[in-house]
């Protein structure tokens, strides 16, 4: 009887270990996908920052307030 309980407990532990292994693999895949997405987002932010600097260089600097419009 005690040996049967040990076998049942061992089977339960093996099943739990298998589920934990599957969960760990799923988490590892998700982590890898998130790392790839993060790298892509960093590249995009870097490109957008460079583009913004380029556009900022082409816009003339503000030389003070504009002259008031002519009155009628």
N, C-alpha and C positions, 0 to 999 in steps of 0.2 A: 504494500500500500504506500509506504513512504517513498519507495523507488518510483512508483507511478506519479506521485505528486511532484517529484523532482523532475521527471521527464516533461510533465505538463509545464512546470515553471521554466524549464530550459527552453522548451518550444516557444513559450510566450516571450522570453528574453531574445531568442533568435529572431522572432517576428518583429519585435520592437527595434532591434538593431537594424534589420533590413529596411524598415520604414524610415529610420533615422538616416540611413545611408542614402536613400532616395531623396529625402528632404535636403540633405546636405548637397547632393549633386544639383538639385533644382536651384538651391540658393547660390551655388557657385556659378551656374549658368546665368542667373539673373544678375549677379555681381559683375560678371564679365560683360554682359550687355550694357549695364549701366556705365561701366568704365568706358566702353566704346562711345556711348552717347555723350558722355561728359567730354571726351576728347574732341568729338565733332563740334560740340557747343563751344568749347574753348577756341577752336579754330575759327568758327563763325564770328565770335566776339572779337577776336584779334583782327580778322578781315574787316569787320564793321568799324572798329576803332581806327584802323588805317585809312579806310575810306572817309570817315568823318574828318580826320586830320587833313586829308587831301582836299576835301571840300572846304574846310575852314580856311585853308591857305589861299583858296581862290576867291573867297569873299573879301571885299575890301574892308579895311578897318573902319569903325565908326569914327567920324571926325567931329563929334559933338552933336549938338541938337540941330535939327533941320531948320531952315529959315521958315518963318511963318508964311502961310499962304496969303496971296494978295487979297485985299478986301475990296468989295465992290461999293 
